Amino acid sequence: MVKELIKSILLKNKDYEEICCLQNIKKYFWHINWLKTIWFNIKALPLNQAIKFPFIISYNCKINNIGKIILKNKIYPGMISIGVVKIDSCESNDDKIIFTNYGEIFFNGRAKFHPGAKICVNSNSILSFGARNSVGCNTKIISQCVITIGDDFSISWDGQIFDTDFHFLRNVLKSKIYKRKKPVIIGDNVFIGNSSTIGKGTKIPSGSVVSCCSKVSGDYSKEGDNLLIGGNPATILSKGFEMGNPWFPEKENEDSIFLDEISFVKDCQRMMNF
């Protein structure tokens, strides 16, 4: 309840997200390839959108094809970071990010692709991002069909989201060939832990958490929202959970104060010294 209240207050402040993006531009100014940023915006968008520079591109970003990009909702500078914004303590702008789009990509708000991420959309395919989406370092998202992601989504390092098996699977005993492509649908406020794979035909309901190193495939939406999903193959481990939202650090700080993490760490240090 408190989280939703804080979120609503922040969202009512129309300048909040724009200020965050401008702060990122200032912080990472020298990591932005401004020539490639100008070229990408002009190439990808109508002029009235391009002059607002919604995309900022890193030096180590390989762009194979821009394709069709559609921005919805309000547009402002730096709202979509491709390889620029990073976790300073453990990520480097030197990690190559690859962007390949022969289909359509929709953005409904802010998004950030950390260094090393790989985005590939084939022809006649759709990739749709909600507002406030975060794709972790070295994570791959490959669409050969349809991938739809809701608001406040985060996937950690080394993850994978595929709507295809890439190859056909045949049952030689029954002379049956299985479909290799099925849409992936991910709800709002979903967190996917590091080194997890989301396979074709997966439906993850809103508020769910996928634990690290999980292999997720199938429709989990029938079990309601706020699921804890994990394992290989992944199953529903529990219900009624949700991960903290990295787009709203104020709430994370509030949780930290509530748990008194500093005192806890000091107690652990004293125990180790003892």
C-alpha positions in Angstrom: 0.0 0.0 0.0 2.8 2.4 0.9 4.7 1.5 -2.2 1.7 2.3 -4.4 1.2 5.6 -2.6 4.8 6.6 -3.2 4.6 5.5 -6.8 1.5 7.5 -7.4 3.0 10.7 -5.8 6.1 10.3 -8.0 4.1 9.7 -11.2 1.9 12.8 -10.4 5.1 14.9 -10.6 5.3 15.2 -14.4 8.9 16.3 -14.2 10.2 13.4 -12.1 11.2 11.0 -14.8 12.4 13.8 -17.1 14.7 15.1 -14.3 16.1 11.6 -13.8 16.9 11.3 -17.5 18.6 14.7 -17.6 20.7 13.7 -14.6 21.7 10.6 -16.5 22.7 12.6 -19.5 24.9 14.9 -17.3 26.4 11.9 -15.4 27.3 9.9 -18.5 27.8 12.8 -20.9 31.2 11.6 -22.0 30.0 8.0 -22.4 27.4 9.0 -25.0 28.4 8.8 -28.7 26.7 12.0 -29.7 27.2 11.6 -33.5 25.6 8.1 -33.3 22.9 9.5 -31.0 22.0 12.2 -33.5 22.0 9.8 -36.4 20.0 7.2 -34.7 17.2 9.6 -33.6 16.9 11.2 -37.0 17.0 7.8 -38.7 14.5 6.1 -36.4 11.9 8.9 -35.7 9.9 11.7 -37.2 11.8 15.0 -37.0 9.4 16.4 -34.4 10.3 13.5 -32.1 14.0 13.2 -33.1 14.9 16.7 -32.1 14.0 15.8 -28.5 16.7 13.2 -28.5 14.8 10.4 -26.7 17.5 7.9 -27.5 21.0 8.1 -26.1 23.6 5.7 -27.6 26.9 4.5 -26.2 30.2 4.3 -28.1 30.3 0.5 -27.9 26.8 0.0 -29.5 26.6 -1.9 -32.8 23.5 -1.0 -34.7 22.8 -3.5 -37.5 19.4 -2.2 -38.5 17.0 0.3 -36.9 13.7 -0.9 -38.4 10.4 0.6 -37.3 10.4 2.3 -33.9 7.2 3.7 -32.4 7.2 5.9 -29.2 4.0 6.3 -27.3 3.2 8.7 -24.5 5.3 11.7 -23.6 8.7 12.1 -25.3 11.7 13.7 -23.6 15.5 13.7 -23.8 17.4 10.5 -22.8 14.3 8.5 -22.0 15.7 5.4 -23.7 19.4 4.6 -22.9 21.1 2.0 -25.1 24.4 1.0 -23.4 24.9 4.3 -21.6 23.3 4.0 -18.1 25.0 1.3 -16.0 25.7 0.1 -12.5 29.0 1.9 -11.9 30.3 -0.6 -9.4 30.2 -3.7 -11.6 29.4 -2.8 -15.2 31.5 -1.2 -17.9 30.5 0.8 -21.0 33.1 -1.2 -22.9 30.8 -4.2 -23.0 29.4 -4.2 -26.6 25.6 -3.8 -27.0 24.0 -5.0 -30.2 20.7 -3.6 -31.6 19.1 -5.3 -34.6 15.5 -4.5 -35.6 13.9 -5.7 -38.9 10.4 -5.6 -37.3 8.7 -3.2 -35.0 9.7 -2.0 -31.5 7.2 -0.1 -29.3 8.3 2.0 -26.3 5.6 3.2 -23.9 8.0 5.2 -21.7 11.5 5.1 -20.2 13.8 2.1 -20.9 17.4 1.3 -20.3 19.5 -1.4 -21.8 22.7 -2.0 -19.8 26.0 -2.5 -21.5 26.4 -5.9 -23.2 22.6 -6.3 -23.9 21.5 -7.8 -27.2 18.2 -6.9 -28.8 17.2 -8.7 -32.0 13.8 -8.4 -33.7 13.2 -10.3 -36.9 11.1 -9.2 -39.9 7.3 -9.3 -39.3 8.0 -9.5 -35.5 7.0 -7.2 -32.7 8.8 -6.3 -29.4 6.8 -4.0 -27.1 8.2 -2.4 -23.9 6.1 -0.8 -21.2 7.1 2.2 -19.2 10.2 2.0 -17.0 11.8 -1.2 -18.4 15.3 -2.3 -17.5 17.4 -4.9 -19.4 20.5 -6.1 -17.6 24.1 -6.5 -18.7 24.6 -9.3 -21.3 20.9 -10.1 -21.5 19.4 -11.2 -24.8 15.9 -10.4 -26.1 15.2 -12.1 -29.4 11.8 -11.8 -31.1 10.7 -13.8 -34.1 7.1 -13.5 -33.3 5.7 -11.3 -30.5 7.1 -10.3 -27.1 5.1 -7.9 -24.9 6.4 -6.5 -21.7 4.5 -4.5 -19.2 5.4 -1.5 -17.0 8.1 -1.5 -14.3 9.9 -4.5 -15.6 13.4 -5.6 -14.8 15.6 -8.5 -16.0 19.0 -8.9 -14.4 22.3 -9.9 -15.9 22.8 -12.8 -18.4 19.1 -13.4 -18.9 17.3 -14.5 -22.1 13.9 -13.9 -23.5 12.9 -15.8 -26.6 9.6 -16.3 -28.4 11.1 -19.1 -30.5 13.0 -22.3 -30.3 14.9 -21.2 -33.4 14.5 -24.8 -34.8 11.6 -27.2 -35.3 11.3 -30.1 -32.9 10.1 -33.3 -34.5 8.6 -36.4 -32.9 9.8 -39.2 -35.2 7.6 -41.8 -33.6 4.4 -39.8 -34.2 5.5 -38.0 -37.4 4.6 -34.7 -35.6 6.3 -31.3 -35.9 5.9 -28.8 -33.1 5.6 -25.1 -33.5 8.8 -23.2 -32.9 7.2 -19.7 -32.3 4.7 -18.6 -29.7 4.1 -15.1 -28.2 5.6 -14.2 -24.8 3.5 -12.0 -22.5 5.0 -10.4 -19.4 2.8 -8.4 -17.0 3.6 -5.2 -15.0 6.1 -5.0 -12.1 7.8 -8.3 -13.0 11.4 -9.0 -11.9 13.5 -11.7 -13.6 16.6 -12.9 -11.8 20.0 -13.3 -13.3 20.8 -16.1 -15.7 17.2 -17.0 -16.3 15.6 -18.0 -19.6 12.1 -17.1 -20.6 11.0 -19.4 -23.4 8.3 -19.3 -26.1 4.7 -19.2 -25.1 5.4 -18.0 -21.6 2.9 -15.8 -19.8 4.1 -14.2 -16.5 1.4 -12.4 -14.5 1.9 -9.0 -12.9 3.9 -8.6 -9.7 5.7 -11.9 -10.2 9.3 -12.7 -9.3 11.4 -15.2 -11.3 14.3 -16.5 -9.2 17.8 -16.7 -10.7 18.9 -19.5 -13.0 15.3 -20.5 -13.8 14.0 -22.0 -17.1 10.5 -20.5 -17.5 8.1 -21.8 -20.1 4.3 -22.0 -20.1 1.3 -20.1 -18.9 1.5 -19.1 -15.2 -1.2 -16.4 -15.4 -3.9 -18.9 -14.4 -2.6 -18.8 -10.8 -3.1 -15.1 -10.3 -0.6 -12.3 -9.7 2.4 -11.9 -7.4 3.9 -15.4 -7.9 7.4 -16.6 -6.9 8.5 -18.7 -9.9 11.7 -20.7 -10.0 13.5 -23.9 -11.0 14.4 -25.9 -14.1 11.8 -26.4 -15.3 10.3 -23.5 -13.4 7.3 -24.0 -11.1 5.3 -21.8 -8.8 7.2 -21.8 -5.5 4.9 -19.5 -3.6 2.4 -16.7 -3.9 2.0 -13.1 -2.5 5.5 -11.8 -3.2 6.9 -8.9 -5.2 10.4 -7.5 -5.8 11.4 -3.9 -4.9 11.2 -1.6 -7.9 14.6 -0.2 -9.0 12.8 2.7 -10.8 11.7 4.1 -7.4 14.8 4.1 -5.1 12.9 6.1 -2.6 10.9 3.0 -1.7 14.0 0.9 -1.5 15.5 3.3 0.9 12.3 3.2 3.0 12.5 -0.6 3.1 16.2 -0.4 4.1 15.4 2.0 7.0 12.5 -0.2 8.1 14.7 -3.2 8.3 17.6 -1.2 9.8 20.1 -2.8 7.4 23.0 -0.7 8.7 22.7 -2.0 12.2 22.3 -5.5 10.8 25.6 -5.2 8.8 27.4 -3.8 11.8 26.2 -6.7 14.0 27.5 -9.1 11.4 30.9 -7.4 11.3 31.1 -7.5 15.0 30.4 -11.2 15.0 33.1 -11.8 12.4 35.6 -9.8 14.3 34.8 -11.6 17.5 
